[in-house]
Every structure is written in C-alpha cells, then in structure tokens.
Amino acid sequence: MRVYVAVIGFAESTKQRFLMEEDGLSTAELLGNAALAIGALVVIWGALQIAGVNIVGWIEDQVTGN
C-alpha cells in the first residue's frame, strides 16, 4: 500500500510540475539564441576573410555594374 501511495504522490507532483510550466521562450533563451547567431555570423565573416572573399567589393561591383 505504501508503494501505491508513493507512486500516486509522484504522479501527482509530476502532473503539477507540467501544469505550472510556462510555454514559450524566456528572455534568457532569446538572448542566448541571439548570441549564438551573432557568433555564427562572426565565424562565417572570419572564414570568408581568410579565404580572401571580398563581400563588400562584390556588392559594390554589382551595384555599379563593373
């Protein structure tokens, strides 16, 4: 009987935890995602610089028609 009561108590506490959780993203999660995105952009930019790709020059050539 004690095991049954313990299992029921555990199930009830787990149910309460799920009901109390908020849906959606918190500010910390959003800031973390933004930081990861900025980090990825910096890494990509650095890799392009090492490879010798001049993005700004390419854009200027496209705009001016050279």
C-alpha positions in Angstrom: 0.0 0.0 0.0 2.9 2.4 0.8 4.3 1.8 -2.7 0.9 2.6 -4.3 0.7 5.8 -2.3 4.2 6.8 -3.2 3.6 6.2 -6.9 0.3 8.2 -6.8 2.1 11.0 -5.0 4.9 11.0 -7.5 2.5 11.1 -10.4 0.5 13.9 -8.9 3.7 16.0 -8.2 4.8 15.4 -11.8 1.4 16.5 -13.1 1.6 19.7 -11.1 5.1 20.4 -12.4 3.8 20.1 -16.0 0.8 22.3 -15.3 3.0 25.0 -13.7 5.5 25.2 -16.5 5.2 28.2 -18.8 5.1 27.8 -22.6 7.2 29.9 -24.9 10.7 31.3 -24.7 12.1 33.2 -21.8 14.3 36.3 -22.2 17.4 34.3 -21.4 16.7 31.8 -24.1 16.1 34.5 -26.6 19.3 36.3 -25.7 21.2 33.0 -25.8 19.9 32.4 -29.3 20.8 35.9 -30.4 24.4 35.5 -29.0 24.8 32.2 -30.9 23.6 33.8 -34.2 26.0 36.7 -33.8 28.8 34.2 -33.0 27.9 32.3 -36.2 28.0 35.4 -38.3 31.4 36.4 -36.9 32.8 32.9 -37.6 31.4 33.0 -41.2 32.8 36.5 -41.8 36.2 35.4 -40.4 36.2 32.4 -42.7 35.4 34.4 -45.7 38.1 36.9 -44.9 40.7 34.1 -44.5 39.5 32.7 -47.9 40.1 36.1 -49.5 36.5 36.7 -50.4 35.8 40.4 -50.5 32.0 40.6 -50.0 31.9 44.5 -49.9 33.8 44.7 -53.2 31.5 42.2 -54.8 28.4 44.1 -53.7 30.0 47.4 -55.0 30.7 45.7 -58.3 27.0 44.5 -58.5 25.6 48.0 -57.7 27.9 49.9 -60.0 27.8 47.4 -62.8 31.6 46.9 -63.1 
